[in-house]
Every structure is written in C-alpha cells, then in structure tokens.
C-alpha cells in the first residue's frame, strides 16, 4: 500500500467502512510508515476534539411545535373541509387540538419505520455476529497500533468510571481485577459505525483487553464466543448493555476475565 492510497482510504478506515483485508493493509502500513502514522494520529486527535459536546448542534426548544404546525398546515391544505370529495369523511376528522399530536405521532412512526429497514452497521451479520466481530477486532487493533488506546489513563476505577459520565448516555462497567491478574489501565470513547461506545482497557501480562460496551438492542445474541484473525472475542448482554471483550490472549484467559466481570455484575456492582 502506498502513502497516497493510505491517505485516500484513511477516513473510511476510521469509520469502519473498508473491508477487513484493506483494514489489515492499512494497519500494517501504519506500523511501517512514520509519516502516515503521524497522519493517522492527527486525524484521531481531530475526531476526539469533535467529540466535545459543546460543538454539537442543539435544536431549538420549540422545534417540535414548529414541525407539528407545518404538518398540520399541510394536512389542512390537502384536505380542506369544504372539499366535496371528503365531505362524507368530515365526521371522522380529529378535533383541531388533537391534530398536532396525531401529526407528530405519525411523523415519529414514519421515521422509525424507515429507520428500522435500514441495515444497522453495528448489528451482527448472521447468528454468529461475524460482521460485528470483525468491526470490533478492527477497533481493537487500531487502538494498539495507533495513538488512541486510552483517553483517560488510570488504574483507579473511581477515576475511569466518572470520566465516562457526561460523555455517554450509559454507564459502562469498570472494575479493577489487578489481584486476579487483569489490571485496569484506562478507558476511551470509540465508535461502531456512527455510534459512540465505551472501551474500558485492561492489561494481562503482555496482552491488552478491550472491553467494549453500548446499550443493548432487541434481537442481539445473548452470548457469543468466537475468534477472528487470531483474536479471541466474547460477547454477552448484562443490565441493559451489550458487552464484548477482545484480546489476543488465550481463550481460557479471556474466559476467566469474563467470569470475573459476570460475578461483579451479579452482585449488582458497577
């Protein structure tokens, strides 16, 4: 892969929009080329800056009412009460005070119906969740070869966990299992498709474990153990969250880590 090809594919690579083969080529190129490694680090830094909530657009408080009024106006324009074609339906018409709410509800239903038929980029492809697994492995590798393994560096769960507060709409599980050989070393914000997720980072000897977390969605598999390109993955759901642990450590090591997490979750601790 040339530097020009790398630069051309960098944005799709960061957005998980390239194939697994191309992602591997780009990751190998990062390790070999200091110039492109710096370009990758700069792009990651820009992305992190753009995650600042103050830069996000906040709609006006009356936006919902304005939408309702526009919809109501369109309904009345297309169905005037004086039209003889619909005189026989006039008794079915809703009272004016209810039309805005009905129009808004219809708009919401249409929106979600359209959204539901779109392919979700973080949904598993097939029962094994292979597409999701490949994306998570790609995120795991990219965090190791780039400069974005952690946004917050700390071995204290009472530092890492509050760091996520205000940055995400959910609270990922954060524990320190140093006594059991799994040392908490930090966390970061990551992405799956266009969704922001949490990544809690652990270290076991010379191996890193990325624990990815995001709110559960209907239809997701309850528990999956799989392997991709030499990396072991374990996915499960707990307390409204989907959790995936990814590492190059042995499967038994990953299993022990997951069991520790499940035990803490069973105690109702976070």
DRENGULUM-215914 format. One record per residue (C-alpha): residue number from 1; z, y, x. Coordinates in Angstrom, 2 decimals. Each point is the difference from the previous one (the first is absolute). Example, Ala and Ser with C-alpha at 12.3 -4.5 7.8 and 13.67 -1.06 7.14 Angstrom:
<k 1	zz 7.80	yy -4.50	xx 12.30>
<k 2	zz -0.66	yy 3.44	xx 1.37>
% end
This chain:
<k 1	zz 0.00	yy 0.00	xx 0.00>
<k 2	zz -0.97	yy 3.43	xx 1.34>
<k 3	zz 2.14	yy 3.13	xx -0.25>
<k 4	zz -2.52	yy 1.51	xx -2.42>
<k 5	zz 0.24	yy -3.06	xx -2.27>
<k 6	zz 3.80	yy 0.14	xx 0.20>
<k 7	zz 0.11	yy 3.70	xx -0.96>
<k 8	zz -2.43	yy -0.59	xx -2.88>
<k 9	zz 2.13	yy -2.82	xx -1.40>
<k 10	zz 3.43	yy 1.50	xx 0.67>
<k 11	zz 0.63	yy 1.46	xx -3.47>
<k 12	zz -1.06	yy -3.19	xx -1.84>
<k 13	zz 2.16	yy -1.95	xx 2.45>
<k 14	zz 3.05	yy 2.12	xx -0.79>
<k 15	zz -0.68	yy -0.41	xx -3.72>
<k 16	zz -0.36	yy -3.81	xx 0.20>
<k 17	zz -3.65	yy 0.25	xx -1.00>
<k 18	zz -1.54	yy -2.06	xx 2.80>
<k 19	zz -0.40	yy -3.74	xx 0.26>
<k 20	zz 2.49	yy -2.11	xx 1.88>
<k 21	zz -2.52	yy -0.60	xx 2.81>
<k 22	zz -0.66	yy 3.72	xx 0.50>
<k 23	zz 3.74	yy 0.74	xx -0.14>
<k 24	zz 0.55	yy -2.46	xx 2.84>
<k 25	zz -2.77	yy 1.62	xx 2.04>
<k 26	zz 1.49	yy 3.43	xx -0.52>
<k 27	zz 3.49	yy -1.17	xx 0.88>
<k 28	zz -1.34	yy -1.58	xx 3.19>
<k 29	zz -1.85	yy 3.24	xx 0.83>
<k 30	zz 3.22	yy 2.02	xx -0.42>
<k 31	zz 1.68	yy -2.19	xx 2.61>
<k 32	zz -2.87	yy 0.45	xx 2.47>
<k 33	zz -0.93	yy 3.68	xx -0.43>
<k 34	zz 2.55	yy 2.73	xx 0.65>
<k 35	zz -2.25	yy 2.69	xx -1.50>
<k 36	zz -0.35	yy -1.80	xx -3.33>
<k 37	zz 3.65	yy -0.98	xx 0.06>
<k 38	zz 0.84	yy 3.71	xx 0.20>
<k 39	zz -2.44	yy 0.74	xx -2.83>
<k 40	zz 1.67	yy -2.68	xx -2.11>
<k 41	zz 3.46	yy 1.42	xx 0.76>
<k 42	zz -1.14	yy 3.53	xx -0.94>
<k 43	zz -1.41	yy -1.22	xx -3.30>
<k 44	zz 3.24	yy -1.84	xx -0.80>
<k 45	zz 1.96	yy 3.17	xx 0.79>
<k 46	zz -2.17	yy 2.01	xx -2.40>
<k 47	zz 0.54	yy -2.60	xx -2.71>
<k 48	zz 3.75	yy 0.14	xx 0.48>
<k 49	zz -0.06	yy 3.80	xx -0.30>
<k 50	zz -1.98	yy -0.24	xx -3.23>
<k 51	zz 2.71	yy -2.25	xx -1.44>
<k 52	zz 2.20	yy 3.09	xx -0.28>
<k 53	zz 0.88	yy 0.29	xx -3.73>
<k 54	zz -0.30	yy 3.78	xx 0.24>
<k 55	zz -3.74	yy -0.36	xx 0.58>
<k 56	zz -0.55	yy -2.01	xx -3.16>
<k 57	zz -1.46	yy 1.66	xx -3.07>
<k 58	zz 2.40	yy 0.37	xx -2.89>
<k 59	zz -1.64	yy 0.58	xx -3.40>
<k 60	zz 1.19	yy 2.82	xx -2.21>
<k 61	zz 2.86	yy -0.83	xx -2.34>
<k 62	zz -2.13	yy 0.75	xx -3.06>
<k 63	zz -2.96	yy -2.14	xx 1.13>
<k 64	zz 0.73	yy -2.72	xx -2.56>
<k 65	zz 0.11	yy 2.51	xx -2.86>
<k 66	zz -3.25	yy 1.58	xx 1.16>
<k 67	zz -1.72	yy -3.39	xx 0.09>
<k 68	zz 1.27	yy -0.75	xx -3.50>
<k 69	zz -1.34	yy 3.31	xx -1.29>
<k 70	zz -3.44	yy -0.62	xx 1.54>
<k 71	zz -0.16	yy -3.49	xx -1.49>
<k 72	zz 1.10	yy 1.30	xx -3.37>
<k 73	zz -2.67	yy 2.68	xx 0.15>
<k 74	zz -2.66	yy -2.60	xx 0.79>
<k 75	zz 1.17	yy -2.23	xx -2.86>
<k 76	zz -0.13	yy 2.86	xx -2.48>
<k 77	zz -3.41	yy 1.19	xx 1.28>
<k 78	zz -1.55	yy -3.43	xx -0.43>
<k 79	zz 1.76	yy -0.80	xx -3.28>
<k 80	zz 0.28	yy 3.17	xx -2.07>
<k 81	zz 1.77	yy -0.53	xx -3.29>
<k 82	zz -2.88	yy 1.66	xx -1.87>
<k 83	zz -2.51	yy -2.59	xx 1.18>
<k 84	zz -1.17	yy -2.03	xx -3.02>
<k 85	zz -0.60	yy -3.01	xx 2.25>
<k 86	zz 3.70	yy -0.49	xx 0.48>
<k 87	zz 1.40	yy 1.45	xx -3.24>
<k 88	zz 0.83	yy -3.50	xx -1.15>
<k 89	zz 2.12	yy -0.45	xx 3.16>
<k 90	zz 1.93	yy 3.22	xx -0.38>
<k 91	zz 2.97	yy -1.79	xx -1.48>
<k 92	zz 0.25	yy -2.07	xx 3.19>
<k 93	zz 0.25	yy 3.01	xx 2.29>
<k 94	zz 3.27	yy 0.51	xx 1.81>
<k 95	zz 1.99	yy 3.17	xx -0.61>
<k 96	zz -0.64	yy 2.76	xx 2.53>
<k 97	zz 3.45	yy -0.30	xx 1.53>
<k 98	zz -0.70	yy -3.64	xx 0.87>
<k 99	zz -3.52	yy 0.41	xx 1.36>
<k 100	zz 0.98	yy 1.28	xx 3.45>
<k 101	zz 2.31	yy -2.96	xx 0.57>
<k 102	zz -2.61	yy -2.44	xx -1.30>
<k 103	zz -2.70	yy 1.54	xx 2.18>
<k 104	zz 2.26	yy -0.14	xx 3.03>
<k 105	zz 0.90	yy -3.61	xx -0.69>
<k 106	zz -3.67	yy -0.88	xx -0.37>
<k 107	zz -0.81	yy 1.71	xx 3.28>
<k 108	zz 2.76	yy -1.93	xx 1.75>
<k 109	zz -1.18	yy -3.30	xx -1.48>
<k 110	zz -3.58	yy 0.68	xx 1.03>
<k 111	zz 1.11	yy 0.91	xx 3.51>
<k 112	zz 2.07	yy -3.14	xx 0.48>
<k 113	zz -2.66	yy -2.22	xx -1.56>
<k 114	zz -2.53	yy 1.36	xx 2.47>
<k 115	zz 2.44	yy -0.34	xx 2.86>
<k 116	zz 0.85	yy -3.58	xx -0.87>
<k 117	zz -3.58	yy -1.22	xx 0.43>
<k 118	zz -0.33	yy 1.54	xx 3.46>
<k 119	zz 0.72	yy -2.36	xx 2.90>
<k 120	zz 3.33	yy 0.84	xx 1.58>
<k 121	zz -0.25	yy 0.15	xx 3.75>
<k 122	zz 3.50	yy -1.33	xx 0.45>
<k 123	zz -0.31	yy -2.91	xx -2.42>
<k 124	zz -0.34	yy -3.50	xx 1.43>
<k 125	zz -3.50	yy -1.46	xx -0.16>
<k 126	zz 0.55	yy -3.46	xx -1.39>
<k 127	zz 3.18	yy -1.96	xx -0.44>
<k 128	zz 0.73	yy -0.08	xx 3.73>
<k 129	zz -0.03	yy 3.78	xx 0.29>
<k 130	zz -2.38	yy -0.25	xx 2.96>
<k 131	zz -1.46	yy 3.49	xx -0.33>
<k 132	zz 3.46	yy 1.55	xx -0.10>
<k 133	zz 1.14	yy -2.13	xx 2.94>
<k 134	zz -2.92	yy 1.19	xx 2.11>
<k 135	zz 0.78	yy 3.64	xx -0.78>
<k 136	zz 3.65	yy -0.49	xx 0.94>
<k 137	zz -0.89	yy -1.71	xx 3.27>
<k 138	zz -2.39	yy 2.86	xx 0.76>
<k 139	zz 2.81	yy 2.52	xx -0.65>
<k 140	zz 2.38	yy -2.05	xx 2.15>
<k 141	zz -2.39	yy -0.17	xx 2.96>
<k 142	zz -0.96	yy 3.65	xx -0.30>
<k 143	zz 3.66	yy 1.03	xx 0.13>
<k 144	zz 0.43	yy -1.93	xx 3.26>
<k 145	zz -3.14	yy 1.08	xx 1.87>
<k 146	zz 0.14	yy 3.61	xx -1.14>
<k 147	zz 2.77	yy 2.57	xx 0.10>
<k 148	zz 1.34	yy -0.41	xx -3.52>
<k 149	zz 2.45	yy -2.88	xx 0.13>
<k 150	zz 2.82	yy 2.20	xx -1.28>
<k 151	zz 0.54	yy 3.42	xx -1.57>
<k 152	zz 3.78	yy -0.33	xx 0.26>
<k 153	zz 1.53	yy -1.81	xx 2.96>
<k 154	zz 3.49	yy -1.33	xx -0.55>
<k 155	zz 2.03	yy -3.20	xx 0.04>
<k 156	zz 2.29	yy 1.40	xx -2.70>
<k 157	zz -0.94	yy -1.04	xx -3.54>
<k 158	zz 1.90	yy 3.04	xx -1.31>
<k 159	zz -2.45	yy 2.20	xx 1.90>
<k 160	zz -3.21	yy -1.87	xx -0.77>
<k 161	zz 0.59	yy -0.53	xx -3.71>
<k 162	zz 0.77	yy 3.65	xx -0.88>
<k 163	zz -3.09	yy 1.03	xx 1.98>
<k 164	zz -2.17	yy -1.64	xx -2.66>
<k 165	zz 1.78	yy 1.91	xx -2.78>
<k 166	zz -2.16	yy 2.82	xx -1.33>
<k 167	zz -3.08	yy -1.38	xx 1.70>
<k 168	zz -0.51	yy -2.94	xx -2.37>
<k 169	zz 0.69	yy -0.63	xx -3.68>
<k 170	zz 1.86	yy -3.22	xx 0.85>
<k 171	zz 2.62	yy -1.15	xx 2.47>
<k 172	zz -1.01	yy -2.78	xx 2.44>
<k 173	zz 2.61	yy -2.51	xx 1.16>
<k 174	zz 1.39	yy 0.94	xx 3.42>
<k 175	zz 2.48	yy -2.23	xx 1.84>
<k 176	zz 0.97	yy -0.59	xx 3.59>
<k 177	zz 0.06	yy -3.66	xx 1.00>
<k 178	zz 0.68	yy 0.53	xx 3.71>
<k 179	zz 2.73	yy -2.62	xx 0.01>
<k 180	zz -2.52	yy -2.54	xx -1.31>
<k 181	zz -2.68	yy 1.00	xx 2.52>
<k 182	zz -2.02	yy 2.41	xx -2.16>
<k 183	zz 0.63	yy 3.54	xx 1.15>
<k 184	zz -0.84	yy 2.93	xx -2.25>
<k 185	zz -1.89	yy 2.56	xx 2.09>
<k 186	zz -1.43	yy 2.46	xx -2.53>
<k 187	zz -2.45	yy 0.60	xx -2.81>
<k 188	zz -3.11	yy 1.91	xx -0.98>
<k 189	zz -2.27	yy 0.89	xx -2.90>
<k 190	zz -3.15	yy -2.10	xx -0.20>
<k 191	zz -2.95	yy -0.43	xx -2.34>
<k 192	zz -1.66	yy -2.77	xx -1.97>
<k 193	zz -3.20	yy 1.38	xx -1.40>
<k 194	zz 0.98	yy 3.41	xx -1.33>
<k 195	zz 3.60	yy -0.98	xx -0.73>
<k 196	zz 2.91	yy 1.07	xx 2.15>
<k 197	zz 2.37	yy -2.82	xx 0.92>
<k 198	zz 3.04	yy -0.54	xx 2.20>
<k 199	zz 0.06	yy -1.91	xx 3.27>
<k 200	zz 3.40	yy -0.96	xx 1.44>
<k 201	zz -0.29	yy -1.18	xx 3.60>
<k 202	zz 2.07	yy -2.74	xx 1.65>
<k 203	zz -0.08	yy -1.58	xx 3.44>
<k 204	zz 0.68	yy -3.65	xx 0.86>
<k 205	zz -0.10	yy -0.51	xx 3.76>
<k 206	zz -3.52	yy 1.10	xx 0.99>
<k 207	zz -1.34	yy -0.11	xx -3.54>
<k 208	zz -0.18	yy 2.74	xx -2.63>
<k 209	zz 0.35	yy -0.58	xx -3.73>
<k 210	zz -1.44	yy 2.49	xx -2.47>
<k 211	zz 1.68	yy -0.26	xx -3.40>
<k 212	zz -2.34	yy 1.70	xx -2.49>
<k 213	zz 1.32	yy 1.02	xx -3.42>
<k 214	zz -1.40	yy 1.62	xx -3.16>
<k 215	zz 0.68	yy -0.17	xx -3.77>
<k 216	zz -1.02	yy -3.30	xx -1.59>
<k 217	zz -3.00	yy -0.22	xx -2.31>
<k 218	zz -0.56	yy -2.44	xx -2.83>
<k 219	zz -1.83	yy -3.15	xx 0.99>
<k 220	zz 0.96	yy 0.01	xx 3.66>
<k 221	zz 0.93	yy -3.40	xx 1.50>
<k 222	zz 3.73	yy -0.57	xx 0.16>
<k 223	zz 0.05	yy -1.62	xx 3.44>
<k 224	zz -2.64	yy -0.64	xx 2.66>
<k 225	zz 0.18	yy -1.35	xx 3.55>
<k 226	zz -3.26	yy 0.26	xx 1.92>
<k 227	zz -1.58	yy 0.62	xx 3.39>
<k 228	zz -2.83	yy 2.29	xx 1.09>
<k 229	zz -1.51	yy 0.23	xx 3.49>
<k 230	zz 3.11	yy -1.36	xx 1.67>
<k 231	zz 2.41	yy 2.16	xx -2.00>
<k 232	zz 2.51	yy -1.44	xx -2.43>
<k 233	zz 0.65	yy 1.64	xx -3.35>
<k 234	zz 2.49	yy -0.54	xx -2.78>
<k 235	zz -0.22	yy 1.85	xx -3.30>
<k 236	zz 2.42	yy 0.02	xx -2.92>
<k 237	zz 1.39	yy 2.25	xx -2.72>
<k 238	zz 3.58	yy 1.17	xx -0.39>
<k 239	zz 1.70	yy 2.66	xx -2.14>
<k 240	zz -3.26	yy 1.58	xx -1.11>
<k 241	zz -1.59	yy 0.09	xx 3.45>
<k 242	zz -2.76	yy -1.97	xx 1.66>
<k 243	zz 1.03	yy -0.90	xx 3.55>
<k 244	zz -2.16	yy -1.35	xx 2.82>
<k 245	zz 1.24	yy -0.84	xx 3.49>
<k 246	zz -2.66	yy -0.22	xx 2.73>
<k 247	zz 0.50	yy -1.16	xx 3.59>
<k 248	zz -1.47	yy -2.02	xx 2.85>
<k 249	zz 3.30	yy -1.86	xx 0.37>
<k 250	zz 0.20	yy -3.68	xx -0.95>
<k 251	zz 0.01	yy -0.95	xx -3.71>
<k 252	zz 3.58	yy -1.30	xx 0.25>
<k 253	zz 1.09	yy 3.32	xx 1.47>
<k 254	zz -1.64	yy 1.88	xx -2.85>
<k 255	zz 1.59	yy -2.38	xx -2.51>
<k 256	zz 3.45	yy 0.68	xx 1.46>
<k 257	zz -0.59	yy 3.75	xx -0.26>
<k 258	zz -1.12	yy -0.24	xx -3.61>
<k 259	zz 3.00	yy -2.14	xx -0.91>
<k 260	zz 2.34	yy 2.65	xx 1.43>
<k 261	zz -1.69	yy 2.64	xx -2.13>
<k 262	zz 0.18	yy -2.15	xx -3.12>
<k 263	zz 3.70	yy -0.63	xx 0.56>
<k 264	zz 0.69	yy 3.72	xx 0.26>
<k 265	zz -2.12	yy 0.67	xx -3.10>
<k 266	zz 1.90	yy -2.70	xx -1.90>
<k 267	zz 3.22	yy 1.84	xx 0.76>
<k 268	zz -1.49	yy 3.07	xx -1.66>
<k 269	zz 0.02	yy 1.96	xx 3.24>
<k 270	zz -2.73	yy 2.35	xx 1.12>
% end
